[in-house]
Amino acid sequence: MDSTLTDPLLRGPFTRVLIELRWGDLDAYGHINNVAQFRILEEARVRAFGSPTANRDAAAPAAPGVSGVILGPGIPPVFGDASGDTDILVFSHRIEYREPIPYRTGPIAVDTVISAVGPATVDVGYVIAEPDGSRAYTVAESVIAMVDADTGRARRLTESETVQLRAVVGDRVPLRRR
């Protein structure tokens, strides 16, 4: 892990994606809306893990903006590599809003970690935080399912996918349990 990366909640390795906020992400209370936060998590997941529509995506620009910045250990591009015949679907989300996210002109950090790999699912943890690691705003976890694009049924991860993903499994994000 890049020794300069810190996260207020994650102790082990993580991958950071810097995402620019948009003015339209604000709600009437003057902070980033809860629905916009799900979109931010989605964007970070796609950038860190590979696009689930990679075989149909437009070519990347020669000079990506800040939203293209990925720091820390990389995530194997399993999702992007599988995109030809596999749909990557969110099975479930759990999210906790710890503090409101104020608007800013600079990026927000989304620190991601693969926390579990099952036969057909991958658990992804996120912390939306200040890029300097001083404050955590949101903690979330998604369960991602691999689905056969032809049949619409969940499919098991291949042995290669499992090996690649298990090699980068880290600690779970600290969600409060009820």
Contacts in CASP RR format, 6 or more apart in sequence:
PFRMAT RR
TARGET T0000
AUTHOR 0000-0000-0000
METHOD contacts of the structure
MODEL  1
MDSTLTDPLLRGPFTRVLIELRWGDLDAYGHINNVAQFRILEEARVRAFG
SPTANRDAAAPAAPGVSGVILGPGIPPVFGDASGDTDILVFSHRIEYREP
IPYRTGPIAVDTVISAVGPATVDVGYVIAEPDGSRAYTVAESVIAMVDAD
TGRARRLTESETVQLRAVVGDRVPLRRR
1 12 0 8 1.000
1 13 0 8 1.000
1 14 0 8 1.000
1 72 0 8 1.000
1 73 0 8 1.000
2 71 0 8 1.000
2 72 0 8 1.000
5 14 0 8 1.000
5 16 0 8 1.000
5 71 0 8 1.000
5 72 0 8 1.000
5 111 0 8 1.000
6 132 0 8 1.000
6 133 0 8 1.000
7 14 0 8 1.000
7 16 0 8 1.000
7 109 0 8 1.000
7 111 0 8 1.000
7 127 0 8 1.000
7 129 0 8 1.000
7 133 0 8 1.000
7 136 0 8 1.000
8 127 0 8 1.000
8 129 0 8 1.000
8 133 0 8 1.000
8 134 0 8 1.000
8 135 0 8 1.000
8 136 0 8 1.000
9 127 0 8 1.000
9 129 0 8 1.000
9 136 0 8 1.000
9 139 0 8 1.000
9 173 0 8 1.000
9 174 0 8 1.000
10 111 0 8 1.000
10 113 0 8 1.000
10 127 0 8 1.000
10 171 0 8 1.000
10 173 0 8 1.000
11 171 0 8 1.000
12 113 0 8 1.000
12 170 0 8 1.000
12 171 0 8 1.000
13 72 0 8 1.000
13 73 0 8 1.000
13 113 0 8 1.000
13 168 0 8 1.000
13 170 0 8 1.000
14 72 0 8 1.000
14 73 0 8 1.000
14 111 0 8 1.000
14 112 0 8 1.000
14 113 0 8 1.000
14 127 0 8 1.000
14 170 0 8 1.000
15 48 0 8 1.000
15 70 0 8 1.000
15 71 0 8 1.000
15 72 0 8 1.000
15 73 0 8 1.000
15 74 0 8 1.000
15 75 0 8 1.000
15 111 0 8 1.000
15 112 0 8 1.000
15 113 0 8 1.000
16 70 0 8 1.000
16 71 0 8 1.000
16 72 0 8 1.000
16 109 0 8 1.000
16 110 0 8 1.000
16 111 0 8 1.000
16 112 0 8 1.000
16 131 0 8 1.000
17 43 0 8 1.000
17 44 0 8 1.000
17 47 0 8 1.000
17 48 0 8 1.000
17 67 0 8 1.000
17 68 0 8 1.000
17 69 0 8 1.000
17 70 0 8 1.000
17 71 0 8 1.000
17 109 0 8 1.000
17 110 0 8 1.000
17 112 0 8 1.000
18 66 0 8 1.000
18 67 0 8 1.000
18 68 0 8 1.000
18 69 0 8 1.000
18 71 0 8 1.000
18 107 0 8 1.000
18 108 0 8 1.000
18 109 0 8 1.000
18 110 0 8 1.000
18 131 0 8 1.000
19 40 0 8 1.000
19 43 0 8 1.000
19 44 0 8 1.000
19 66 0 8 1.000
19 67 0 8 1.000
19 107 0 8 1.000
19 108 0 8 1.000
19 109 0 8 1.000
19 110 0 8 1.000
20 65 0 8 1.000
20 66 0 8 1.000
20 67 0 8 1.000
20 106 0 8 1.000
20 107 0 8 1.000
21 32 0 8 1.000
21 40 0 8 1.000
21 101 0 8 1.000
21 103 0 8 1.000
21 104 0 8 1.000
21 106 0 8 1.000
21 107 0 8 1.000
21 108 0 8 1.000
22 36 0 8 1.000
23 103 0 8 1.000
24 36 0 8 1.000
25 32 0 8 1.000
25 33 0 8 1.000
25 36 0 8 1.000
25 39 0 8 1.000
25 40 0 8 1.000
25 103 0 8 1.000
26 32 0 8 1.000
26 33 0 8 1.000
26 36 0 8 1.000
26 103 0 8 1.000
27 33 0 8 1.000
27 34 0 8 1.000
27 36 0 8 1.000
29 100 0 8 1.000
30 100 0 8 1.000
30 102 0 8 1.000
30 103 0 8 1.000
31 100 0 8 1.000
31 101 0 8 1.000
31 102 0 8 1.000
31 103 0 8 1.000
32 40 0 8 1.000
32 100 0 8 1.000
32 101 0 8 1.000
32 102 0 8 1.000
32 103 0 8 1.000
34 95 0 8 1.000
34 97 0 8 1.000
37 95 0 8 1.000
37 97 0 8 1.000
37 101 0 8 1.000
37 128 0 8 1.000
37 138 0 8 1.000
37 140 0 8 1.000
38 93 0 8 1.000
38 95 0 8 1.000
40 108 0 8 1.000
40 110 0 8 1.000
40 128 0 8 1.000
41 95 0 8 1.000
41 110 0 8 1.000
41 126 0 8 1.000
41 128 0 8 1.000
41 140 0 8 1.000
41 142 0 8 1.000
43 67 0 8 1.000
43 110 0 8 1.000
44 110 0 8 1.000
44 112 0 8 1.000
44 126 0 8 1.000
45 112 0 8 1.000
45 124 0 8 1.000
45 126 0 8 1.000
45 142 0 8 1.000
45 144 0 8 1.000
46 52 0 8 1.000
46 79 0 8 1.000
47 67 0 8 1.000
47 68 0 8 1.000
47 70 0 8 1.000
48 70 0 8 1.000
48 74 0 8 1.000
48 75 0 8 1.000
48 112 0 8 1.000
49 75 0 8 1.000
49 77 0 8 1.000
49 78 0 8 1.000
49 79 0 8 1.000
49 80 0 8 1.000
49 112 0 8 1.000
49 124 0 8 1.000
50 75 0 8 1.000
50 77 0 8 1.000
50 78 0 8 1.000
50 79 0 8 1.000
50 80 0 8 1.000
51 57 0 8 1.000
51 79 0 8 1.000
51 80 0 8 1.000
51 83 0 8 1.000
52 79 0 8 1.000
52 80 0 8 1.000
52 83 0 8 1.000
52 86 0 8 1.000
52 87 0 8 1.000
52 88 0 8 1.000
53 83 0 8 1.000
54 77 0 8 1.000
54 79 0 8 1.000
54 80 0 8 1.000
54 81 0 8 1.000
54 83 0 8 1.000
54 84 0 8 1.000
55 80 0 8 1.000
55 83 0 8 1.000
55 84 0 8 1.000
56 83 0 8 1.000
66 106 0 8 1.000
66 107 0 8 1.000
67 107 0 8 1.000
69 107 0 8 1.000
73 168 0 8 1.000
74 168 0 8 1.000
75 112 0 8 1.000
75 114 0 8 1.000
75 168 0 8 1.000
76 164 0 8 1.000
76 165 0 8 1.000
76 167 0 8 1.000
76 168 0 8 1.000
78 157 0 8 1.000
78 161 0 8 1.000
78 164 0 8 1.000
78 165 0 8 1.000
79 88 0 8 1.000
79 144 0 8 1.000
80 88 0 8 1.000
82 88 0 8 1.000
82 146 0 8 1.000
82 161 0 8 1.000
84 149 0 8 1.000
85 148 0 8 1.000
85 149 0 8 1.000
85 150 0 8 1.000
86 146 0 8 1.000
86 147 0 8 1.000
86 148 0 8 1.000
86 149 0 8 1.000
86 155 0 8 1.000
87 146 0 8 1.000
87 147 0 8 1.000
87 148 0 8 1.000
87 149 0 8 1.000
87 152 0 8 1.000
88 144 0 8 1.000
88 145 0 8 1.000
88 146 0 8 1.000
88 147 0 8 1.000
89 144 0 8 1.000
89 145 0 8 1.000
89 147 0 8 1.000
90 142 0 8 1.000
90 143 0 8 1.000
90 144 0 8 1.000
90 145 0 8 1.000
91 121 0 8 1.000
91 142 0 8 1.000
91 143 0 8 1.000
91 144 0 8 1.000
91 145 0 8 1.000
92 142 0 8 1.000
92 143 0 8 1.000
93 140 0 8 1.000
93 141 0 8 1.000
93 142 0 8 1.000
94 140 0 8 1.000
94 141 0 8 1.000
94 142 0 8 1.000
94 175 0 8 1.000
95 138 0 8 1.000
95 139 0 8 1.000
95 140 0 8 1.000
95 141 0 8 1.000
96 138 0 8 1.000
96 139 0 8 1.000
96 140 0 8 1.000
96 175 0 8 1.000
96 176 0 8 1.000
97 137 0 8 1.000
97 138 0 8 1.000
98 136 0 8 1.000
98 137 0 8 1.000
98 138 0 8 1.000
98 139 0 8 1.000
99 135 0 8 1.000
99 136 0 8 1.000
99 137 0 8 1.000
100 137 0 8 1.000
101 108 0 8 1.000
101 128 0 8 1.000
101 137 0 8 1.000
101 138 0 8 1.000
107 131 0 8 1.000
108 128 0 8 1.000
108 129 0 8 1.000
108 130 0 8 1.000
108 131 0 8 1.000
108 137 0 8 1.000
109 128 0 8 1.000
109 129 0 8 1.000
109 130 0 8 1.000
109 131 0 8 1.000
109 133 0 8 1.000
110 126 0 8 1.000
110 127 0 8 1.000
110 128 0 8 1.000
110 129 0 8 1.000
111 126 0 8 1.000
111 127 0 8 1.000
111 128 0 8 1.000
111 129 0 8 1.000
112 124 0 8 1.000
112 125 0 8 1.000
112 126 0 8 1.000
113 124 0 8 1.000
113 125 0 8 1.000
113 126 0 8 1.000
113 170 0 8 1.000
113 171 0 8 1.000
113 172 0 8 1.000
113 173 0 8 1.000
114 122 0 8 1.000
114 123 0 8 1.000
114 124 0 8 1.000
114 125 0 8 1.000
114 165 0 8 1.000
114 168 0 8 1.000
114 169 0 8 1.000
114 170 0 8 1.000
115 123 0 8 1.000
115 124 0 8 1.000
115 125 0 8 1.000
115 141 0 8 1.000
115 169 0 8 1.000
115 170 0 8 1.000
115 171 0 8 1.000
115 172 0 8 1.000
115 173 0 8 1.000
116 122 0 8 1.000
116 123 0 8 1.000
116 169 0 8 1.000
116 172 0 8 1.000
117 123 0 8 1.000
117 157 0 8 1.000
117 162 0 8 1.000
117 165 0 8 1.000
117 166 0 8 1.000
117 169 0 8 1.000
118 157 0 8 1.000
118 162 0 8 1.000
119 156 0 8 1.000
119 157 0 8 1.000
120 145 0 8 1.000
120 146 0 8 1.000
120 154 0 8 1.000
120 155 0 8 1.000
120 156 0 8 1.000
120 157 0 8 1.000
121 143 0 8 1.000
121 144 0 8 1.000
121 145 0 8 1.000
121 146 0 8 1.000
121 154 0 8 1.000
122 143 0 8 1.000
122 144 0 8 1.000
122 146 0 8 1.000
122 157 0 8 1.000
122 165 0 8 1.000
123 141 0 8 1.000
123 142 0 8 1.000
123 143 0 8 1.000
123 144 0 8 1.000
123 172 0 8 1.000
124 141 0 8 1.000
124 142 0 8 1.000
124 143 0 8 1.000
124 144 0 8 1.000
125 140 0 8 1.000
125 141 0 8 1.000
125 142 0 8 1.000
125 172 0 8 1.000
125 173 0 8 1.000
126 138 0 8 1.000
126 139 0 8 1.000
126 140 0 8 1.000
126 141 0 8 1.000
126 142 0 8 1.000
126 173 0 8 1.000
127 136 0 8 1.000
127 138 0 8 1.000
127 139 0 8 1.000
127 173 0 8 1.000
128 136 0 8 1.000
128 137 0 8 1.000
128 138 0 8 1.000
128 139 0 8 1.000
128 140 0 8 1.000
129 135 0 8 1.000
129 136 0 8 1.000
129 137 0 8 1.000
130 137 0 8 1.000
139 173 0 8 1.000
139 174 0 8 1.000
139 175 0 8 1.000
140 173 0 8 1.000
140 175 0 8 1.000
141 172 0 8 1.000
141 173 0 8 1.000
141 175 0 8 1.000
145 154 0 8 1.000
146 154 0 8 1.000
146 155 0 8 1.000
146 156 0 8 1.000
146 157 0 8 1.000
146 161 0 8 1.000
147 153 0 8 1.000
147 154 0 8 1.000
147 155 0 8 1.000
148 154 0 8 1.000
148 155 0 8 1.000
157 165 0 8 1.000
END
